[in-house]
Amino acid sequence: AEKLSSMKDMDWNDFLQRVCSVLDSPEKNTGAARSKLNLLHYLCTVAVHKEVASKLISSQLFPTLIQQLRSAANWDIRAKAARVIGLLALHTSEPAETVPVSEAIILLTELLRENFRNSKLKQCLLPALGELLYLIARQEKKREDPRECWAVPLAAYTVLMRCLREG
């Protein structure tokens, strides 16, 4: 994380491009899936560093993680992508307003609704949803004029409350 935070812009962009290309590659064999999982494990490790998390969440990586959450064939990859999203949301200090947080919340809500009976999957998705909601609450608290930069659909609260009620 220290090395990443001290990278020059050109090196940082090169790093991000390589990370996104690995995540965007198809999972045709177990080696490709394993590479993605290893990369996501690495991102979990560096996402706890505030400066790195702030840079990563505001980069093209966040939409790439959302895409992995939406379409990865391997549920381990989806679960790990959700974990990275949650860690980035928790550790970022000041995300850009252009970060597609609402899109991530909508997708997590849909996945939770579709897989409501799968308790293992809920345990992977709920923390990420909670961290994104907490991120929005933190950002609104910081602003003197709280305006809605990220919309939270009512369905997200409904699904969250239903999950909490049903254990």
LINHU-V729232 format. One record per residue. RES is the residue in one letter. SS is DSSP state (2 for helix, 1 for strand, 0 for the rest). NEAR is the number of other ideal C-beta (glycine too) atoms within 12 Angstrom. Layout:
RES_SS_NEAR ; RES_SS_NEAR
This chain:
A_0_23 ; E_2_10 ; K_2_14 ; L_2_29 ; S_2_19 ; S_0_15 ; M_0_20 ; K_0_12 ; D_2_12 ; M_2_10 ; D_2_15 ; W_2_24 ; N_2_17 ; D_2_15 ; F_2_29 ; L_2_29 ; Q_2_18 ; R_2_20 ; V_2_32 ; C_2_26 ; S_2_19 ; V_2_28 ; L_2_38 ; D_2_24 ; S_0_22 ; P_0_19 ; E_0_24 ; K_0_12 ; N_0_13 ; T_2_14 ; G_2_14 ; A_2_22 ; A_2_26 ; R_2_18 ; S_2_25 ; K_2_37 ; L_2_29 ; N_2_20 ; L_2_31 ; L_2_36 ; H_2_21 ; Y_2_25 ; L_2_42 ; C_2_30 ; T_2_21 ; V_2_30 ; A_0_36 ; V_0_24 ; H_0_25 ; K_2_22 ; E_2_24 ; V_2_34 ; A_2_36 ; S_2_29 ; K_2_34 ; L_2_43 ; I_2_42 ; S_0_26 ; S_0_30 ; Q_2_27 ; L_2_41 ; F_2_42 ; P_2_27 ; T_2_36 ; L_2_47 ; I_2_35 ; Q_2_24 ; Q_2_40 ; L_2_41 ; R_2_24 ; S_2_20 ; A_0_29 ; A_0_17 ; N_0_24 ; W_2_23 ; D_2_24 ; I_2_37 ; R_2_37 ; A_2_34 ; K_2_34 ; A_2_42 ; A_2_42 ; R_2_34 ; V_2_45 ; I_2_50 ; G_2_39 ; L_2_35 ; L_2_41 ; A_2_40 ; L_2_28 ; H_2_31 ; T_0_36 ; S_0_22 ; E_0_19 ; P_0_33 ; A_0_20 ; E_0_18 ; T_0_16 ; V_0_34 ; P_0_30 ; V_2_43 ; S_2_26 ; E_2_26 ; A_2_43 ; I_2_39 ; I_2_26 ; L_2_35 ; L_2_45 ; T_2_35 ; E_2_22 ; L_2_35 ; L_2_37 ; R_2_24 ; E_2_17 ; N_0_24 ; F_0_21 ; R_0_13 ; N_0_19 ; S_2_15 ; K_2_14 ; L_2_25 ; K_2_30 ; Q_2_20 ; C_2_29 ; L_2_40 ; L_2_34 ; P_2_26 ; A_2_42 ; L_2_42 ; G_2_31 ; E_2_32 ; L_2_45 ; L_2_32 ; Y_2_23 ; L_2_37 ; I_2_33 ; A_2_18 ; R_2_22 ; Q_2_27 ; E_2_21 ; K_2_11 ; K_2_16 ; R_0_16 ; E_0_7 ; D_0_8 ; P_0_14 ; R_0_13 ; E_0_15 ; C_0_21 ; W_0_30 ; A_0_20 ; V_0_30 ; P_0_26 ; L_2_13 ; A_2_22 ; A_2_34 ; Y_2_19 ; T_2_18 ; V_2_32 ; L_2_30 ; M_2_17 ; R_2_19 ; C_2_29 ; L_2_15 ; R_2_10 ; E_0_14 ; G_0_9
